[in-house]
Amino acid sequence: MFLEALGSALLGLVLAWAAVHRLSHRLPSRSMVLATGVAGALFGAFLTHSALGPGHFLLILVGAAVVSAASLSLLLRPAGRLRRRSAPA
């Protein structure tokens, strides 16, 4: 269980670092992105471990990566300015 948590935390950190490196202009502060990546991966590992039970190390890491990526995607801002038009009355 300890290796699952450590592996998923490292995986979340790597995913968050890659997101910061590639999409820094569309993300909030670096510390928030890194923390979100690790927290999402740990939560994903917990969920997958709870659903599958022990002994499925690779599947647990896949679940951690999916939840971490989903959490990081929620932090993305739009690429350009949003044009807001008032609705006609």
KOLDREN-952569 format. One record per residue: residue in three letters; y negated, z, x negated of N, C-alpha, C in turn. Coordinates in Angstrom, 1 decimal, padded with zeros to 4 digits. Example, Ala and Ser with C-alpha at 12.3 -4.5 7.8 and 13.67 -1.06 7.14 Angstrom:
BEGIN
+------+--------+--------+--------+--------+--------+--------+--------+--------+--------+
! rest !   n_yy !   n_zz !   n_xx !  ca_yy !  ca_zz !  ca_xx !   c_yy !   c_zz !   c_xx !
+------+--------+--------+--------+--------+--------+--------+--------+--------+--------+
!  ALA !  005.7 !  007.8 ! -013.2 !  004.5 !  007.8 ! -012.3 !  003.3 !  007.8 ! -013.2 !
!  SER !  002.2 !  007.1 ! -012.8 !  001.1 !  007.1 ! -013.7 !  000.0 !  007.9 ! -012.9 !
+------+--------+--------+--------+--------+--------+--------+--------+--------+--------+
This chain:
BEGIN
+------+--------+--------+--------+--------+--------+--------+--------+--------+--------+
! rest !   n_yy !   n_zz !   n_xx !  ca_yy !  ca_zz !  ca_xx !   c_yy !   c_zz !   c_xx !
+------+--------+--------+--------+--------+--------+--------+--------+--------+--------+
!  MET !  001.2 !  000.0 ! -000.8 !  000.0 !  000.0 !  000.0 ! -001.3 !  000.0 ! -000.9 !
!  PHE ! -001.2 !  000.7 ! -002.0 ! -002.3 !  000.8 ! -002.9 ! -002.6 ! -000.6 ! -003.5 !
!  LEU ! -001.6 ! -001.3 ! -003.9 ! -001.8 ! -002.6 ! -004.4 ! -002.3 ! -003.6 ! -003.4 !
!  GLU ! -001.9 ! -003.5 ! -002.2 ! -002.4 ! -004.3 ! -001.1 ! -003.9 ! -004.1 ! -000.9 !
!  ALA ! -004.3 ! -002.8 ! -000.9 ! -005.8 ! -002.5 ! -000.8 ! -006.6 ! -003.0 ! -002.0 !
!  LEU ! -006.0 ! -002.8 ! -003.2 ! -006.7 ! -003.2 ! -004.4 ! -006.8 ! -004.7 ! -004.5 !
!  GLY ! -005.7 ! -005.4 ! -004.2 ! -005.7 ! -006.9 ! -004.2 ! -006.6 ! -007.5 ! -003.1 !
!  SER ! -006.7 ! -006.9 ! -002.0 ! -007.5 ! -007.4 ! -000.9 ! -009.0 ! -007.1 ! -001.2 !
!  ALA ! -009.3 ! -006.0 ! -001.8 ! -010.7 ! -005.7 ! -002.2 ! -011.2 ! -006.7 ! -003.3 !
!  LEU ! -010.3 ! -007.0 ! -004.3 ! -010.6 ! -007.9 ! -005.3 ! -010.8 ! -009.3 ! -004.7 !
!  LEU ! -009.9 ! -009.7 ! -003.8 ! -010.0 ! -011.0 ! -003.1 ! -011.3 ! -011.1 ! -002.4 !
!  GLY ! -011.7 ! -010.1 ! -001.6 ! -013.0 ! -010.1 ! -000.9 ! -014.2 ! -010.2 ! -001.8 !
!  LEU ! -014.1 ! -009.5 ! -003.0 ! -015.2 ! -009.6 ! -004.0 ! -015.3 ! -011.0 ! -004.5 !
!  VAL ! -014.2 ! -011.6 ! -004.8 ! -014.2 ! -013.0 ! -005.3 ! -014.8 ! -013.9 ! -004.3 !
!  LEU ! -014.4 ! -013.8 ! -003.0 ! -014.9 ! -014.7 ! -002.0 ! -016.4 ! -014.4 ! -001.8 !
!  ALA ! -016.8 ! -013.2 ! -001.8 ! -018.2 ! -012.9 ! -001.6 ! -019.1 ! -013.4 ! -002.8 !
!  TRP ! -018.5 ! -013.3 ! -004.0 ! -019.2 ! -013.8 ! -005.2 ! -019.3 ! -015.3 ! -005.1 !
!  ALA ! -018.3 ! -016.0 ! -004.7 ! -018.3 ! -017.5 ! -004.5 ! -019.4 ! -017.9 ! -003.5 !
!  ALA ! -019.4 ! -017.1 ! -002.4 ! -020.4 ! -017.4 ! -001.3 ! -021.8 ! -017.2 ! -001.9 !
!  VAL ! -022.1 ! -016.1 ! -002.6 ! -023.4 ! -015.9 ! -003.2 ! -023.7 ! -017.0 ! -004.2 !
!  HIS ! -022.8 ! -017.4 ! -005.0 ! -023.0 ! -018.4 ! -006.0 ! -023.3 ! -019.8 ! -005.3 !
!  ARG ! -022.6 ! -020.2 ! -004.3 ! -022.8 ! -021.5 ! -003.7 ! -023.9 ! -021.5 ! -002.6 !
!  LEU ! -024.1 ! -020.4 ! -001.8 ! -025.0 ! -020.4 ! -000.7 ! -026.0 ! -019.3 ! -000.8 !
!  SER ! -026.6 ! -019.1 ! -001.9 ! -027.5 ! -018.0 ! -002.1 ! -028.8 ! -018.2 ! -001.3 !
!  HIS ! -029.2 ! -019.4 ! -001.0 ! -030.4 ! -019.7 ! -000.3 ! -030.2 ! -019.4 !  001.2 !
!  ARG ! -029.0 ! -019.3 !  001.7 ! -028.7 ! -019.1 !  003.1 ! -028.2 ! -017.7 !  003.4 !
!  LEU ! -028.1 ! -016.8 !  002.4 ! -027.5 ! -015.5 !  002.7 ! -028.6 ! -014.4 !  002.4 !
!  PRO ! -028.4 ! -013.2 !  003.0 ! -029.3 ! -012.1 !  002.7 ! -029.0 ! -011.6 !  001.3 !
!  SER ! -029.4 ! -010.4 !  001.0 ! -029.3 ! -009.9 ! -000.4 ! -027.9 ! -009.9 ! -000.9 !
!  ARG ! -027.8 ! -010.0 ! -002.2 ! -026.5 ! -010.1 ! -002.9 ! -025.6 ! -008.8 ! -002.6 !
!  SER ! -026.2 ! -007.7 ! -002.6 ! -025.4 ! -006.4 ! -002.5 ! -024.8 ! -006.4 ! -001.0 !
!  MET ! -025.6 ! -006.9 ! -000.1 ! -025.0 ! -006.9 !  001.3 ! -023.9 ! -007.8 !  001.4 !
!  VAL ! -024.0 ! -009.0 !  000.8 ! -022.9 ! -010.0 !  000.9 ! -021.7 ! -009.5 !  000.2 !
!  LEU ! -021.8 ! -008.9 ! -001.0 ! -020.7 ! -008.3 ! -001.7 ! -020.0 ! -007.2 ! -001.0 !
!  ALA ! -020.8 ! -006.3 ! -000.4 ! -020.2 ! -005.2 !  000.4 ! -019.5 ! -005.8 !  001.7 !
!  THR ! -020.1 ! -006.8 !  002.3 ! -019.4 ! -007.3 !  003.5 ! -018.1 ! -008.0 !  003.2 !
!  GLY ! -018.1 ! -008.7 !  002.0 ! -016.9 ! -009.4 !  001.6 ! -015.7 ! -008.4 !  001.4 !
!  VAL ! -016.0 ! -007.3 !  000.7 ! -015.0 ! -006.3 !  000.4 ! -014.6 ! -005.6 !  001.6 !
!  ALA ! -015.5 ! -005.2 !  002.5 ! -015.2 ! -004.5 !  003.7 ! -014.4 ! -005.4 !  004.6 !
!  GLY ! -014.8 ! -006.6 !  004.7 ! -014.0 ! -007.5 !  005.6 ! -012.6 ! -007.7 !  005.1 !
!  ALA ! -012.4 ! -007.8 !  003.8 ! -011.1 ! -008.0 !  003.2 ! -010.2 ! -006.7 !  003.4 !
!  LEU ! -010.8 ! -005.6 !  003.3 ! -010.1 ! -004.3 !  003.5 ! -009.7 ! -004.2 !  004.9 !
!  PHE ! -010.6 ! -004.5 !  005.8 ! -010.3 ! -004.5 !  007.3 ! -009.2 ! -005.5 !  007.6 !
!  GLY ! -009.3 ! -006.7 !  007.1 ! -008.3 ! -007.7 !  007.3 ! -006.9 ! -007.3 !  006.8 !
!  ALA ! -006.9 ! -006.6 !  005.6 ! -005.6 ! -006.2 !  005.1 ! -005.0 ! -005.0 !  006.0 !
!  PHE ! -005.9 ! -004.2 !  006.5 ! -005.5 ! -003.1 !  007.4 ! -004.9 ! -003.7 !  008.6 !
!  LEU ! -005.6 ! -004.6 !  009.2 ! -005.1 ! -005.2 !  010.5 ! -003.8 ! -005.9 !  010.3 !
!  THR ! -003.7 ! -006.7 !  009.2 ! -002.4 ! -007.5 !  009.0 ! -001.3 ! -006.6 !  008.6 !
!  HIS ! -001.6 ! -005.5 !  007.8 ! -000.5 ! -004.6 !  007.5 !  000.0 ! -003.8 !  008.7 !
!  SER ! -001.0 ! -003.5 !  009.6 ! -000.6 ! -002.8 !  010.9 !  000.3 ! -003.7 !  011.8 !
!  ALA !  000.0 ! -005.0 !  011.8 !  000.7 ! -005.9 !  012.6 !  002.1 ! -006.3 !  012.1 !
!  LEU !  002.1 ! -006.5 !  010.7 !  003.4 ! -007.0 !  010.1 !  004.2 ! -005.9 !  009.5 !
!  GLY !  003.6 ! -004.8 !  009.1 !  004.4 ! -003.7 !  008.4 !  004.4 ! -004.0 !  006.9 !
!  PRO !  005.0 ! -003.1 !  006.2 !  005.1 ! -003.2 !  004.8 !  006.0 ! -004.3 !  004.3 !
!  GLY !  005.8 ! -004.8 !  003.1 !  006.7 ! -005.8 !  002.6 !  006.3 ! -007.3 !  002.7 !
!  HIS !  005.1 ! -007.5 !  003.2 !  004.6 ! -008.8 !  003.4 !  003.3 ! -009.0 !  002.6 !
!  PHE !  003.4 ! -008.8 !  001.3 !  002.2 ! -008.8 !  000.4 !  001.3 ! -010.0 !  000.5 !
!  LEU !  001.9 ! -011.2 !  000.4 !  001.1 ! -012.4 !  000.4 !  000.5 ! -012.7 !  001.8 !
!  LEU !  001.2 ! -012.4 !  002.9 !  000.6 ! -012.6 !  004.2 ! -000.5 ! -011.6 !  004.5 !
!  ILE ! -000.4 ! -010.4 !  003.9 ! -001.5 ! -009.5 !  004.0 ! -002.7 ! -009.9 !  003.3 !
!  LEU ! -002.5 ! -010.5 !  002.1 ! -003.7 ! -011.1 !  001.4 ! -004.3 ! -012.3 !  002.1 !
!  VAL ! -003.5 ! -013.1 !  002.8 ! -004.0 ! -014.2 !  003.6 ! -004.8 ! -013.6 !  004.7 !
!  GLY ! -004.3 ! -012.6 !  005.4 ! -005.1 ! -012.0 !  006.5 ! -006.4 ! -011.4 !  006.0 !
!  ALA ! -006.4 ! -010.8 !  004.8 ! -007.6 ! -010.2 !  004.2 ! -008.6 ! -011.3 !  003.9 !
!  ALA ! -008.1 ! -012.4 !  003.4 ! -009.0 ! -013.5 !  003.1 ! -009.6 ! -014.1 !  004.3 !
!  VAL ! -008.9 ! -014.3 !  005.4 ! -009.4 ! -014.9 !  006.6 ! -010.5 ! -014.0 !  007.2 !
!  VAL ! -010.2 ! -012.7 !  007.3 ! -011.2 ! -011.8 !  007.9 ! -012.4 ! -011.7 !  007.0 !
!  SER ! -012.2 ! -011.7 !  005.7 ! -013.4 ! -011.6 !  004.8 ! -014.2 ! -012.8 !  005.0 !
!  ALA ! -013.6 ! -014.0 !  005.0 ! -014.4 ! -015.3 !  005.2 ! -015.1 ! -015.3 !  006.5 !
!  ALA ! -014.5 ! -014.8 !  007.6 ! -015.1 ! -014.7 !  008.9 ! -016.3 ! -013.8 !  008.9 !
!  SER ! -016.2 ! -012.6 !  008.2 ! -017.3 ! -011.7 !  008.1 ! -018.4 ! -012.3 !  007.3 !
!  LEU ! -018.1 ! -013.0 !  006.2 ! -019.2 ! -013.6 !  005.4 ! -019.9 ! -014.7 !  006.2 !
!  SER ! -019.1 ! -015.4 !  007.0 ! -019.8 ! -016.5 !  007.8 ! -020.8 ! -016.0 !  008.8 !
!  LEU ! -020.6 ! -014.8 !  009.2 ! -021.6 ! -014.2 !  010.2 ! -022.9 ! -013.9 !  009.5 !
!  LEU ! -023.0 ! -013.8 !  008.2 ! -024.2 ! -013.6 !  007.5 ! -025.1 ! -014.8 !  007.2 !
!  LEU ! -024.5 ! -016.0 !  007.4 ! -025.2 ! -017.2 !  007.1 ! -026.4 ! -017.5 !  008.0 !
!  ARG ! -027.4 ! -017.9 !  007.4 ! -028.6 ! -018.3 !  008.2 ! -028.7 ! -019.8 !  008.3 !
!  PRO ! -029.4 ! -020.4 !  009.3 ! -029.5 ! -021.8 !  009.4 ! -030.1 ! -022.4 !  008.1 !
!  ALA ! -029.8 ! -023.7 !  007.8 ! -030.2 ! -024.3 !  006.6 ! -031.7 ! -024.7 !  006.7 !
!  GLY ! -032.2 ! -025.1 !  007.8 ! -033.5 ! -025.5 !  008.0 ! -034.3 ! -024.7 !  009.0 !
!  ARG ! -035.5 ! -025.0 !  009.2 ! -036.3 ! -024.2 !  010.2 ! -035.8 ! -024.6 !  011.6 !
!  LEU ! -035.8 ! -023.7 !  012.4 ! -035.5 ! -024.0 !  013.8 ! -036.7 ! -024.4 !  014.5 !
!  ARG ! -036.6 ! -025.5 !  015.2 ! -037.8 ! -025.9 !  016.0 ! -037.6 ! -025.4 !  017.4 !
!  ARG ! -038.5 ! -024.6 !  017.8 ! -038.5 ! -024.0 !  019.1 ! -039.5 ! -024.8 !  020.0 !
!  ARG ! -039.0 ! -025.3 !  021.1 ! -039.9 ! -025.9 !  022.0 ! -039.9 ! -025.1 !  023.3 !
!  SER ! -041.0 ! -025.0 !  023.9 ! -041.1 ! -024.3 !  025.1 ! -040.5 ! -025.2 !  026.2 !
!  ALA ! -039.8 ! -024.5 !  027.1 ! -039.2 ! -025.3 !  028.2 ! -040.3 ! -025.7 !  029.2 !
!  PRO ! -040.2 ! -026.9 !  029.8 ! -041.1 ! -027.3 !  030.8 ! -041.0 ! -026.5 !  032.0 !
!  ALA ! -042.1 ! -026.2 !  032.6 ! -042.0 ! -025.4 !  033.9 ! -041.7 ! -026.1 !  035.1 !
+------+--------+--------+--------+--------+--------+--------+--------+--------+--------+
